[in-house]
Amino acid sequence: MFNLQKVFRVASRVEPLLKQFSSSNTSEYAGYSFELNDTQRKIYELAKEFAKEEIIPVAAKHDETGEYPSNIIRKAWELGITNSAVPEHCGGMGHGTLECCLIEDALNWGCSGIASACLSSELGQCPVILTGTKEQQKKYLGRLIEEPLQAAYAVTEPGAGSDVSGVKTKAEKKGDEYILNGQKMWITNGGVANWYFVLARTNPDTKAPASKAFTGFIVERDFPGVQPGRKENMMGQRAATIHGITFEDVRIPKENVLSSEGAGFKIAMQVFDKTRPAVGAISTGIAQRCLDEARKYATERKTFGVPIIQHQAVAFILADMAIGIETARLAWMKAAWDVEHGKRNSYMAAIAKCHASEVANKCAADAVQIFGGNGFNKEYPVEKLMRDAKILQIYEGTSQIQRMIISKLLLDETKDNVLPDIPL
């Protein structure tokens, strides 16, 4: 396997004109291209090869045991597959949303639990990449390049999930520090992260608007008072490590405030616009694996003397799976293109996340159906795919929340500044 850092360094010199679809090109004249450039193709091929050689052979074991895949994470880090959005001035490759989504698609095709363990750090990194000072970025993103360390995104709470404005964790300013108290829940990498992005209420006025009530902080795992809880026993994506975290009188230096006091809610919303396309890519990776497994099985399994793929009832299921996957992939690519070209993409990000996650769940259920009784057996891969897919309709905003966002934007008086001028 080649190293992604080497590929990127060469490509950055010889391919600047090929990135029409690339997230690194923000020219207003850059049109659509449905062909990846050489760099993007190599990124995807490397990640797909890694999934085939390193992830798939051990996926079932990690799903069964829930063991955290530390050795696989280190290999991915050594190849440059992880931390791909970290800016170049911090030692990273500075990839944009499209390139990151390609990696998500490929690794989740292998196993979404292991992929989550490898790549969820990028969710925690995103607020620092978007709004951190150069000093904050070098300190906290740079260390992830130097060692295979992890970051985590700590927003969800026992009583605040899709309703981010319901966050109860509080940070009270005292001198040059903030004192943090509260609980977070369902935090991926919560037990292994070196540092967290934490959203906390800093305005004690309960009537203050969300846009001014919350602040984003960088909180180190080693700060006294940070207490990760037990690893949760999850239905799917079991190789990932999910924890609750308690913060008890944690002292945070003012230098660890992101952007400014009161800007936390806006940061969280900006992050979702960047990461919801990635959930779309996670979804198409899982859905594509479902189609690949179902098609292979349908060509081998025979009934009434012929492979079941020759029965129209089965063939049409496969066709519908393909239709869903291709349209879902186009949706997240459009959402990724929008955000990297300076367009507000809340509308397309919600569409991509909602549509792709539902496609993944339908493809998983259809794959189990095609496998029949074998699909209900752990000896075959599709029941795991079905369990892994379900969370996609829940995290980073449920499918119902995505529909709320889409419908609100459709009805918004300023929709002309939000929605595309033409249906693409």
C-alpha positions as CSV (number, residue, x, y, z in Angstrom):
1,M,0.0,0.0,0.0
2,F,1.2,3.5,-0.8
3,N,1.1,6.3,1.7
4,L,-1.5,9.0,1.3
5,Q,0.9,11.7,2.4
6,K,3.2,11.0,-0.5
7,V,0.3,10.9,-2.9
8,F,-0.9,14.2,-1.7
9,R,2.5,15.9,-1.9
10,V,3.0,14.9,-5.5
11,A,-0.5,15.7,-6.6
12,S,-0.4,19.1,-5.0
13,R,2.3,20.0,-7.5
14,V,1.1,18.4,-10.7
15,E,-2.7,18.4,-10.5
16,P,-3.9,21.9,-9.5
17,L,-6.1,22.2,-12.5
18,L,-7.8,18.8,-12.2
19,K,-9.8,19.5,-9.1
20,Q,-13.1,20.8,-10.6
21,F,-15.2,18.8,-8.2
22,S,-12.6,18.9,-5.4
23,S,-13.4,20.7,-2.2
24,S,-10.1,22.5,-2.5
25,N,-11.3,24.5,-5.5
26,T,-13.5,27.5,-4.6
27,S,-13.5,29.2,-8.0
28,E,-16.9,30.5,-9.0
29,Y,-16.2,29.1,-12.5
30,A,-15.6,25.6,-11.3
31,G,-18.5,23.5,-12.7
32,Y,-19.6,20.0,-11.9
33,S,-17.6,17.0,-12.7
34,F,-18.7,13.4,-12.1
35,E,-15.2,12.0,-12.4
36,L,-12.8,12.0,-9.6
37,N,-9.4,13.5,-10.3
38,D,-6.3,11.4,-9.9
39,T,-5.7,12.4,-6.3
40,Q,-9.2,11.7,-5.2
41,R,-9.2,8.3,-7.1
42,K,-6.0,7.3,-5.3
43,I,-7.4,8.4,-1.9
44,Y,-10.5,6.2,-2.5
45,E,-8.5,3.3,-3.8
46,L,-6.2,3.3,-0.9
47,A,-9.0,3.4,1.6
48,K,-10.9,0.7,-0.2
49,E,-7.8,-1.5,-0.3
50,F,-7.3,-0.9,3.4
51,A,-10.9,-1.9,4.0
52,K,-10.4,-5.2,2.0
53,E,-7.1,-6.2,3.5
54,E,-7.2,-4.9,7.1
55,I,-10.8,-4.4,8.1
56,I,-13.1,-7.1,6.5
57,P,-11.0,-10.0,7.8
58,V,-11.5,-9.0,11.4
59,A,-14.8,-7.2,11.3
60,A,-16.9,-10.1,12.6
61,K,-14.5,-10.7,15.5
62,H,-14.7,-7.0,16.6
63,D,-18.4,-7.0,16.2
64,E,-18.7,-10.1,18.4
65,T,-16.3,-9.0,21.1
66,G,-16.7,-5.2,21.0
67,E,-12.9,-5.0,21.1
68,Y,-11.5,-1.5,20.3
69,P,-9.4,-1.9,17.1
70,S,-6.3,0.0,18.3
71,N,-3.9,-1.8,15.9
72,I,-6.1,-1.0,12.8
73,I,-6.3,2.6,13.9
74,R,-2.6,2.8,14.1
75,K,-2.2,1.3,10.6
76,A,-4.7,3.8,9.2
77,W,-2.9,6.6,10.9
78,E,0.4,5.5,9.5
79,L,-1.0,5.4,5.9
80,G,-2.5,8.9,6.3
81,I,-6.1,7.7,6.1
82,T,-7.1,9.4,9.4
83,N,-7.0,13.1,10.2
84,S,-7.2,13.9,6.5
85,A,-8.9,17.3,7.1
86,V,-6.2,18.6,9.4
87,P,-4.7,21.8,7.9
88,E,-1.2,21.6,6.3
89,H,0.2,24.1,8.7
90,C,-0.5,21.5,11.5
91,G,1.2,18.8,9.5
92,G,-2.0,17.4,7.9
93,M,-3.1,17.2,4.3
94,G,-5.9,19.7,4.5
95,H,-8.4,17.7,2.5
96,G,-11.9,19.1,2.0
97,T,-15.2,17.5,2.6
98,L,-15.4,15.5,-0.6
99,E,-12.1,13.8,0.0
100,C,-13.0,13.0,3.6
101,C,-16.4,11.6,2.4
102,L,-14.6,9.3,-0.1
103,I,-12.6,7.8,2.8
104,E,-15.8,7.4,4.8
105,D,-17.5,5.6,2.0
106,A,-14.7,3.2,1.4
107,L,-13.9,2.3,5.1
108,N,-17.6,1.9,6.0
109,W,-18.0,-0.5,3.1
110,G,-15.5,-2.7,5.1
111,C,-17.1,-2.3,8.6
112,S,-18.8,0.8,9.9
113,G,-17.9,-0.1,13.5
114,I,-14.2,-0.1,12.8
115,A,-14.5,2.8,10.4
116,S,-16.2,4.8,13.2
117,A,-13.3,4.0,15.5
118,C,-10.8,5.1,12.9
119,L,-12.6,8.3,11.7
120,S,-14.9,9.6,14.4
121,S,-12.0,11.7,15.7
122,E,-12.6,14.0,12.7
123,L,-16.0,15.0,14.1
124,G,-14.2,16.3,17.3
125,Q,-11.6,18.0,15.1
126,C,-14.1,19.8,13.0
127,P,-14.9,22.7,15.4
128,V,-11.2,23.4,15.8
129,I,-10.6,23.3,12.1
130,L,-13.5,25.7,11.4
131,T,-13.1,28.2,14.2
132,G,-9.9,27.5,16.1
133,T,-7.0,30.0,16.3
134,K,-3.7,29.0,14.7
135,E,-2.3,28.4,18.2
136,Q,-5.3,26.1,19.1
137,Q,-5.0,24.2,15.9
138,K,-1.3,23.6,16.1
139,K,-1.6,22.5,19.8
140,Y,-4.5,20.2,19.5
141,L,-4.6,19.1,15.8
142,G,-0.9,18.8,15.6
143,R,-0.7,16.2,18.3
144,L,-3.1,14.0,16.4
145,I,-0.6,14.0,13.5
146,E,2.4,13.3,15.7
147,E,0.7,10.3,17.4
148,P,-2.4,8.2,16.7
149,L,-4.5,10.1,19.3
150,Q,-8.2,10.7,19.2
151,A,-10.5,13.7,19.6
152,A,-14.2,13.5,20.5
153,Y,-17.3,15.6,20.0
154,A,-19.2,16.0,23.3
155,V,-22.5,17.7,22.7
156,T,-25.3,15.1,23.3
157,E,-26.6,14.7,26.8
158,P,-29.0,12.4,28.6
159,G,-31.7,15.0,28.0
160,A,-30.5,16.8,24.9
161,G,-30.0,14.9,21.6
162,S,-31.4,16.3,18.4
163,D,-32.5,19.4,20.4
164,V,-29.0,20.9,20.9
165,S,-30.5,23.9,22.5
166,G,-31.5,21.7,25.4
167,V,-27.9,21.3,26.6
168,K,-27.7,21.6,30.4
169,T,-23.9,21.3,31.0
170,K,-22.8,24.7,32.4
171,A,-19.5,26.6,32.3
172,E,-19.1,29.5,34.8
173,K,-16.4,32.1,34.2
174,K,-14.1,32.7,37.2
175,G,-11.2,35.0,36.4
176,D,-9.2,33.5,33.6
177,E,-10.9,30.2,33.8
178,Y,-14.3,28.5,33.2
179,I,-15.6,25.9,35.7
180,L,-17.4,23.1,33.8
181,N,-20.0,20.9,35.3
182,G,-22.4,18.5,33.6
183,Q,-22.9,15.2,31.8
184,K,-22.6,14.1,28.2
185,M,-23.9,10.9,26.7
186,W,-23.3,8.7,23.6
187,I,-19.9,10.2,23.0
188,T,-18.0,8.2,20.3
189,N,-14.3,7.9,21.4
190,G,-15.4,9.2,24.8
191,G,-13.2,6.7,26.7
192,V,-10.1,7.0,24.5
193,A,-10.0,10.7,23.4
194,N,-7.1,12.8,24.2
195,W,-9.3,15.9,24.1
196,Y,-13.0,16.8,23.6
197,F,-15.0,19.6,21.9
198,V,-17.6,20.4,24.6
199,L,-20.7,22.5,24.2
200,A,-21.8,24.2,27.5
201,R,-24.2,26.9,28.6
202,T,-22.4,30.0,29.6
203,N,-25.3,32.4,29.8
204,P,-27.3,31.7,33.0
205,D,-30.4,33.4,31.6
206,T,-32.7,30.5,30.6
207,K,-34.5,32.9,28.2
208,A,-31.4,33.8,26.3
209,P,-31.5,32.7,22.6
210,A,-29.5,29.6,21.8
211,S,-27.3,31.7,19.4
212,K,-25.9,33.5,22.5
213,A,-26.3,31.0,25.3
214,F,-23.6,28.4,24.6
215,T,-19.9,28.3,24.2
216,G,-17.6,25.7,22.7
217,F,-14.5,24.6,24.6
218,I,-11.5,22.4,24.1
219,V,-11.3,20.1,27.1
220,E,-8.3,17.8,27.7
221,R,-8.9,14.3,29.0
222,D,-6.3,14.9,31.6
223,F,-8.0,18.0,33.1
224,P,-8.9,17.1,36.7
225,G,-12.6,16.3,37.0
226,V,-13.1,14.7,33.6
227,Q,-14.6,11.3,34.2
228,P,-15.5,9.0,31.3
229,G,-18.1,6.3,32.2
230,R,-18.3,2.7,31.1
231,K,-18.4,1.6,27.5
232,E,-21.9,1.3,26.3
233,N,-23.2,-2.1,24.9
234,M,-24.4,-1.0,21.5
235,M,-26.7,-2.8,19.0
236,G,-24.4,-2.1,16.0
237,Q,-21.1,-0.5,15.1
238,R,-19.8,-2.4,18.1
239,A,-16.1,-1.8,17.5
240,A,-16.5,1.9,18.2
241,T,-16.2,2.9,21.8
242,I,-19.2,4.9,23.1
243,H,-19.2,6.5,26.6
244,G,-20.9,8.9,28.8
245,I,-18.7,11.6,30.4
246,T,-19.1,13.5,33.6
247,F,-17.4,16.9,34.1
248,E,-17.1,17.9,37.8
249,D,-15.6,21.3,38.5
250,V,-13.3,21.0,35.5
251,R,-11.1,24.1,35.2
252,I,-10.8,25.3,31.6
253,P,-8.3,28.1,30.7
254,K,-9.9,30.9,28.7
255,E,-7.4,30.1,25.9
256,N,-9.5,27.0,25.2
257,V,-12.6,28.9,24.2
258,L,-13.4,28.4,20.5
259,S,-14.2,31.6,18.6
260,S,-15.8,33.6,21.5
261,E,-18.1,33.2,24.4
262,G,-21.6,32.6,23.2
263,A,-20.6,31.3,19.8
264,G,-20.9,27.6,20.6
265,F,-24.4,26.9,19.1
266,K,-23.4,28.5,15.8
267,I,-20.2,26.4,15.8
268,A,-22.2,23.2,16.4
269,M,-24.6,24.0,13.5
270,Q,-21.6,24.8,11.2
271,V,-20.1,21.4,12.1
272,F,-23.3,19.6,11.1
273,D,-23.3,21.3,7.7
274,K,-19.8,19.8,7.2
275,T,-20.4,16.4,8.7
276,R,-23.8,15.4,7.6
277,P,-22.5,14.8,4.0
278,A,-20.1,12.4,5.6
279,V,-23.0,10.5,7.3
280,G,-24.4,10.3,3.7
281,A,-21.1,8.8,2.6
282,I,-21.0,6.4,5.6
283,S,-24.5,5.3,4.5
284,T,-23.6,4.7,0.9
285,G,-20.6,2.7,2.0
286,I,-22.8,0.4,4.0
287,A,-25.5,0.3,1.3
288,Q,-23.0,-0.6,-1.4
289,R,-21.7,-3.5,0.8
290,C,-25.3,-4.7,1.2
291,L,-25.8,-4.7,-2.6
292,D,-22.4,-6.4,-3.2
293,E,-23.2,-9.2,-0.8
294,A,-26.8,-9.6,-2.0
295,R,-25.8,-9.7,-5.6
296,K,-23.1,-12.3,-5.0
297,Y,-25.5,-14.4,-3.0
298,A,-28.2,-14.1,-5.6
299,T,-25.9,-15.4,-8.4
300,E,-24.9,-18.4,-6.3
301,R,-28.2,-19.4,-4.6
302,K,-30.5,-21.5,-6.8
303,T,-34.2,-22.1,-6.6
304,F,-36.3,-23.9,-9.2
305,G,-33.2,-24.8,-11.1
306,V,-31.8,-21.3,-11.7
307,P,-29.9,-18.6,-9.7
308,I,-32.4,-16.5,-7.8
309,I,-31.1,-13.3,-9.5
310,Q,-32.9,-14.6,-12.6
311,H,-36.3,-14.3,-10.7
312,Q,-37.7,-10.9,-11.4
313,A,-38.8,-10.5,-7.7
314,V,-35.2,-10.7,-6.6
315,A,-33.7,-8.8,-9.6
316,F,-36.1,-5.8,-9.0
317,I,-35.0,-5.7,-5.3
318,L,-31.4,-5.4,-6.4
319,A,-32.3,-2.8,-9.0
320,D,-34.0,-0.7,-6.4
321,M,-31.0,-1.0,-4.1
322,A,-28.8,0.3,-6.9
323,I,-31.2,3.3,-7.6
324,G,-31.1,4.3,-4.0
325,I,-27.3,4.0,-3.7
326,E,-26.5,6.1,-6.8
327,T,-29.0,8.9,-5.9
328,A,-27.8,8.9,-2.3
329,R,-24.1,9.2,-3.4
330,L,-25.0,12.1,-5.7
331,A,-26.8,13.9,-2.8
332,W,-23.8,13.8,-0.5
333,M,-21.4,14.8,-3.2
334,K,-23.6,17.8,-4.0
335,A,-23.8,18.7,-0.3
336,A,-20.0,18.4,0.0
337,W,-19.4,20.5,-3.1
338,D,-21.7,23.2,-1.8
339,V,-20.1,23.6,1.6
340,E,-16.6,23.8,0.1
341,H,-17.6,26.3,-2.4
342,G,-18.9,28.7,0.2
343,K,-22.5,28.0,-0.3
344,R,-24.9,27.5,2.6
345,N,-25.6,23.8,2.4
346,S,-27.9,23.1,5.4
347,Y,-30.6,22.2,2.9
348,M,-28.6,19.7,0.8
349,A,-26.7,18.3,3.9
350,A,-30.1,17.5,5.5
351,I,-31.3,15.9,2.3
352,A,-28.1,13.9,1.8
353,K,-28.1,12.7,5.4
354,C,-31.8,11.8,5.5
355,H,-32.0,10.1,2.1
356,A,-28.7,8.2,2.4
357,S,-29.4,6.9,5.9
358,E,-32.8,5.6,4.9
359,V,-31.3,4.0,1.7
360,A,-28.8,2.2,3.9
361,N,-31.4,0.8,6.2
362,K,-33.6,-0.3,3.3
363,C,-30.7,-1.9,1.5
364,A,-29.7,-3.8,4.7
365,A,-33.3,-5.1,5.2
366,D,-33.5,-6.1,1.5
367,A,-30.1,-7.9,1.7
368,V,-31.4,-9.9,4.7
369,Q,-34.5,-10.7,2.7
370,I,-32.6,-11.9,-0.3
371,F,-30.4,-14.1,2.0
372,G,-33.6,-15.6,3.5
373,G,-33.0,-17.7,6.6
374,N,-29.3,-17.3,6.1
375,G,-29.6,-13.6,6.4
376,F,-30.9,-14.0,10.0
377,N,-27.8,-16.0,10.9
378,K,-24.6,-14.4,12.3
379,E,-22.5,-16.7,10.0
380,Y,-23.5,-14.4,7.1
381,P,-22.5,-10.7,7.0
382,V,-25.9,-9.0,6.2
383,E,-27.4,-9.2,9.7
384,K,-24.5,-7.1,11.0
385,L,-25.0,-4.6,8.2
386,M,-28.6,-4.3,9.3
387,R,-27.6,-3.6,12.9
388,D,-24.9,-1.2,11.9
389,A,-27.1,0.8,9.6
390,K,-29.8,1.7,12.1
391,I,-27.8,4.4,14.0
392,L,-27.5,6.4,10.7
393,Q,-31.1,7.5,11.1
394,I,-30.4,8.7,14.6
395,Y,-27.1,10.4,15.2
396,E,-26.2,13.9,14.0
397,G,-29.9,14.6,13.8
398,T,-32.6,12.0,13.4
399,S,-34.4,11.6,10.0
400,Q,-37.3,13.5,11.5
401,I,-35.0,16.4,12.4
402,Q,-33.6,16.5,8.9
403,R,-37.2,16.7,7.5
404,M,-37.9,19.6,9.9
405,I,-34.8,21.4,8.6
406,I,-35.8,20.8,5.0
407,S,-39.4,21.8,5.4
408,K,-38.4,24.9,7.4
409,L,-36.1,26.0,4.7
410,L,-38.8,25.4,2.1
411,L,-41.1,27.6,4.0
412,D,-38.6,30.2,5.0
413,E,-39.1,33.7,3.7
414,T,-35.4,33.9,2.8
415,K,-35.5,30.6,0.8
416,D,-34.2,32.3,-2.3
417,N,-30.9,32.7,-0.5
418,V,-30.9,29.1,0.7
419,L,-32.2,26.8,-1.9
420,P,-30.5,26.2,-5.3
421,D,-31.7,28.3,-8.2
422,I,-32.2,25.2,-10.3
423,P,-32.9,21.6,-9.3
424,L,-29.6,19.8,-9.5
